[in-house]
Amino acid sequence: MAESVVACSSKIEKLTTRVLANLQNFLVKCLFAILSYGPMPKHITFIMDGNRRYAKFRSIQQGTGHRAGFSALIDTLVHCNDMGVKYITVYAFSIDNFKRDKSEVQSLMELMEEKINELLDNQSIVHKMNCKINFWGNLDLMCEPVRLAAQKLMACTAGNTGLVLSVCMPYNSTSEIVNAVNEACAERREVLQRDHVHGGDCNGQAANNGVHSEIAVSDLDRHMYSAGCPEPDIVIRTSGETRLSNFLLWQTTFSHLQSPQALWPDFSFKHLVWAILQYQRVYPYLMQNRELAKKQL
Ligand SMILES: CC(C)=CCC/C(C)=C/CC/C(C)=C/COP(=O)(O)OP(=O)(O)O
């Protein structure tokens, strides 16, 4: 008798769990349907701030905070993918982060290597979502195991057609801009020299193909890590901080900035939905600004 009561109550428990999960799925789908009536962002970027504070407040190891941060990143990717957001860009390691305590940098590198290798597995969530993964930054600054793993991940997801995740690492925007200026100048010099050899005038001006020696905005665009990717619609910096900290300065002129109080490992579905609702609220003004700027050019 007692056994059958236990078996029955366990069946009821399982059923309740399944019903609640289905109900939750249904509510989430309703929410997506409501959101999709408004303009949906194509590209959301995250400054994943507050991982160490998360660990400190819980009196756990600092590295555990960064691990929780990685889980929050994967959950966020899944939600964005479900909502049809095509581009996600995250600030995972700034060039300035190399100035941190040696042991902290070392443990961050180990975490990066471990997690990138996990993502390389065919069964990983990013493969299931057909994600393409880019790394934006100077990978030569990373230690060899991280660099090799990152290059392998980029190569093996290059043909994927789903969500595009760009991991900024080791990155800062001013280096990206300087790099783009140098590359654009080198490219222009090459064209002018070629033209000169083939009949340009003695001032180095192109002969007749309309090439000018000045660099245009579009030249720099082509040499940014973000070439081919739409400008971010939303920049979210968690932990209530309101600085950009040298992140995507070139690309975020018209982006909507948000700084939820949540620390990155606590960032969840509700924060994401709230961020999109806020974006939809200000969307007409964002578009107005963009149009105005285009006219002024
Ligand atoms: C493979 C891959 C993409 C891994 C990403 C893992 C991850 C979440 C990295 C975040 C690294 C970082 C320095 C975050 C800033 O928080 P913080 O450490 O500055 O914390 P604080 O703001 O509390 O000081």
The ligand as an SDF file (V2000), in Angstrom:
LIG
                    3D

 24 23  0  0  0  0  0  0  0  0999 V2000
   34.8750   31.2620  -24.3200 C   0  0  0  0  0  0  0  0  0  0  0  0
   34.2050   32.4560  -23.8230 C   0  0  0  0  0  0  0  0  0  0  0  0
   33.4690   33.2980  -24.7800 C   0  0  0  0  0  0  0  0  0  0  0  0
   34.2480   32.7250  -22.5090 C   0  0  0  0  0  0  0  0  0  0  0  0
   33.6610   33.9190  -21.8870 C   0  0  0  0  0  0  0  0  0  0  0  0
   33.7330   33.7770  -20.3800 C   0  0  0  0  0  0  0  0  0  0  0  0
   33.4050   35.0930  -19.7150 C   0  0  0  0  0  0  0  0  0  0  0  0
   32.0750   35.2580  -19.1000 C   0  0  0  0  0  0  0  0  0  0  0  0
   34.3490   36.0570  -19.6840 C   0  0  0  0  0  0  0  0  0  0  0  0
   34.1520   37.3800  -19.0520 C   0  0  0  0  0  0  0  0  0  0  0  0
   35.5100   37.9740  -18.7660 C   0  0  0  0  0  0  0  0  0  0  0  0
   35.5040   39.2730  -18.0690 C   0  0  0  0  0  0  0  0  0  0  0  0
   36.8480   39.8500  -17.8230 C   0  0  0  0  0  0  0  0  0  0  0  0
   34.3690   39.8860  -17.6820 C   0  0  0  0  0  0  0  0  0  0  0  0
   34.2650   41.1420  -16.9100 C   0  0  0  0  0  0  0  0  0  0  0  0
   33.8930   40.8280  -15.5580 O   0  0  0  0  0  0  0  0  0  0  0  0
   34.9420   41.0980  -14.4250 P   0  0  0  0  0  0  0  0  0  0  0  0
   35.8570   39.9310  -14.3160 O   0  0  0  0  0  0  0  0  0  0  0  0
   35.6290   42.4010  -14.7430 O   0  0  0  0  0  0  0  0  0  0  0  0
   34.1050   41.2220  -13.0960 O   0  0  0  0  0  0  0  0  0  0  0  0
   33.8310   42.5780  -12.2550 P   0  0  0  0  0  0  0  0  0  0  0  0
   33.1570   43.5290  -13.2060 O   0  0  0  0  0  0  0  0  0  0  0  0
   32.9500   42.1390  -11.1370 O   0  0  0  0  0  0  0  0  0  0  0  0
   35.1680   43.0810  -11.7940 O   0  0  0  0  0  0  0  0  0  0  0  0
  1  2  1  0
  2  3  1  0
  2  4  2  0
  4  5  1  0
  5  6  1  0
  6  7  1  0
  7  8  1  0
  7  9  2  0
  9 10  1  0
 10 11  1  0
 11 12  1  0
 12 13  1  0
 12 14  2  0
 14 15  1  0
 15 16  1  0
 16 17  1  0
 17 18  2  0
 17 19  1  0
 17 20  1  0
 20 21  1  0
 21 22  2  0
 21 23  1  0
 21 24  1  0
M  END
$$$$
